[in-house]
Amino acid sequence: MKLILVVDDEVDILETIIDTLDFEFEKKIMVDKAMNGVEALAMFRQKKYDLVITDLNMPEMNGIDFSINVKELNDKMPIIVFTGHGDVEELTRLNHVGVQAMIKKPDVEKLVETVNGYIHT
Ligand SMILES: [Mg+2]
């Protein structure tokens, strides 16, 4: 059983990601959700997650600052960024932070494929 933390400020997207992961991976995963980096970081400090999936553009704390904080707490934690804002500048910053993958919304298929690599390890 893998524990995944999914972070996005848009409820529809959050639900779509969670429904898709539940459908694809059934009993292999448990998913927690948060709607911004502050909330997500508080959860990350409480539990031992196997994978983090995060949006970039969020109120309170954005996905980059959240990822930096996660990596400070656990530099081996895999982070997948799922975002609509995939410009070159952000890619460079994400690489610098140590994010494992960046997937452009709404490519849920690619997200599943990438998550699959972490579920079966
Ligand atoms: Mg957003």
Boltz pocket constraint, residues with backbone or C-beta under 6 A from the ligand:
constraints:
  - pocket:
      binder: B
      contacts: [[A, 8], [A, 9], [A, 10], [A, 55], [A, 56], [A, 57], [A, 58]]
      max_distance: 6.0
